[in-house]
């Protein structure tokens, strides 16, 4: 299996609902380092997993939508706790080589000691991919 990973970061504010979150129920900030790893069993004819430049641009664009925002105030996250385990990655913006991608792993690093990841088959997520969004 071949893979390519791109990394970026975003800074957000949010709070949680529920006693289990203790003091994190109050508004607080977080800086997430985000890794997105694209996987495929064979390289494309040009020797690529995906176009790494386009993958980095797509991730940067996605994170820009949330960077320096209070997620509690966004319609997308209004009814959810925005824990590290929630996130999304747009597909279809990373070049023609992405047609061969069979797996995707997204890791959100909340700190140097805590992170969450989502890993899935791109084929299994065909309905979301068709709609232009891969949901983690």
C-alpha positions in Angstrom: 0.0 0.0 0.0 1.3 3.4 -1.0 0.4 6.6 0.9 0.9 10.4 0.8 0.2 12.6 3.9 -0.3 16.3 4.0 -0.4 18.4 7.2 -1.7 21.8 8.2 -3.3 23.4 11.3 -6.2 25.4 12.5 -7.1 27.4 15.6 -10.7 27.3 16.9 -12.8 28.1 19.9 -15.6 25.8 21.2 -17.3 24.4 24.3 -19.0 21.1 25.1 -22.4 20.1 26.5 -22.5 17.4 29.2 -21.1 16.9 32.7 -18.5 14.4 31.4 -16.6 17.3 29.9 -16.1 19.1 33.2 -14.4 22.6 32.8 -14.3 22.1 29.0 -18.1 23.0 29.1 -16.9 26.6 29.2 -15.7 28.3 26.0 -12.0 27.4 25.3 -9.6 27.4 22.4 -7.8 24.6 20.6 -5.0 24.4 18.0 -5.3 21.3 15.9 -2.6 19.9 13.7 -4.4 18.0 10.9 -2.8 15.1 8.9 -4.6 13.6 5.9 -3.2 10.4 4.5 -4.3 9.2 1.1 -3.7 5.4 0.4 -3.8 3.3 -2.7 -2.5 -0.2 -3.6 -0.7 0.9 -6.8 0.8 4.1 -8.0 -0.8 5.8 -11.0 1.0 5.9 -14.4 2.9 9.0 -13.3 4.0 7.4 -10.1 1.6 9.3 -7.8 -0.8 8.5 -5.0 -2.3 12.0 -5.3 -1.0 15.3 -6.4 0.6 16.4 -3.1 0.4 20.1 -4.0 -3.3 19.9 -4.7 -3.9 17.8 -1.6 -2.2 20.4 0.5 -4.2 23.2 -1.1 -7.5 21.3 -0.6 -6.7 20.7 3.1 -5.6 24.4 3.6 -8.9 25.5 2.0 -11.0 23.3 4.2 -9.3 24.3 7.4 -9.6 28.0 6.4 -13.3 27.7 6.7 -13.0 26.9 10.4 -9.8 28.7 11.3 -10.2 31.4 14.0 -13.9 30.6 14.4 -16.0 29.7 17.4 -17.5 26.4 16.2 -20.4 26.8 18.7 -21.6 29.6 16.4 -21.6 27.6 13.1 -24.7 26.0 11.7 -22.7 22.9 10.7 -21.8 22.1 14.3 -24.7 23.7 16.2 -26.3 20.4 17.4 -23.0 18.6 18.1 -20.2 18.5 20.6 -17.2 19.4 18.5 -14.8 16.8 19.9 -11.5 16.0 18.3 -13.2 12.9 16.8 -15.3 15.0 14.4 -14.0 16.4 11.2 -14.3 16.2 7.4 -12.2 16.2 4.2 -13.3 17.2 0.7 -12.4 14.8 -2.0 -12.1 15.4 -5.7 -9.8 18.4 -5.4 -6.5 16.5 -5.3 -5.9 15.7 -9.0 -6.6 12.8 -11.4 -4.4 10.4 -9.4 -7.0 10.5 -6.6 -9.3 8.2 -8.7 -7.1 5.3 -7.5 -7.2 6.2 -3.8 -8.9 3.4 -1.8 -8.3 4.6 1.7 -8.1 7.8 3.7 -6.9 8.5 7.2 -7.5 11.8 8.9 -5.7 12.6 12.2 -6.5 15.6 14.4 -3.7 16.3 16.9 -5.1 18.3 19.8 -1.7 18.3 21.5 1.5 16.3 21.6 -0.1 13.7 23.8 -3.7 13.5 22.5 -5.2 12.9 19.1 -8.1 11.3 17.3 -8.2 9.6 13.9 -10.7 8.4 11.3 -9.7 5.8 8.8 -12.0 4.5 6.1 -12.3 3.0 2.7 -13.0 5.6 0.0 -14.9 3.0 -1.9 -17.2 2.4 1.1 -17.8 6.1 1.3 -18.8 6.4 -2.4 -22.1 8.2 -1.7 -20.3 10.9 0.3 -17.5 11.1 -2.3 -20.0 11.5 -5.1 -21.5 14.4 -3.1 -18.1 16.0 -2.9 -17.5 15.5 0.8 -15.9 12.7 2.7 -17.2 12.8 6.3 -15.1 11.6 9.2 
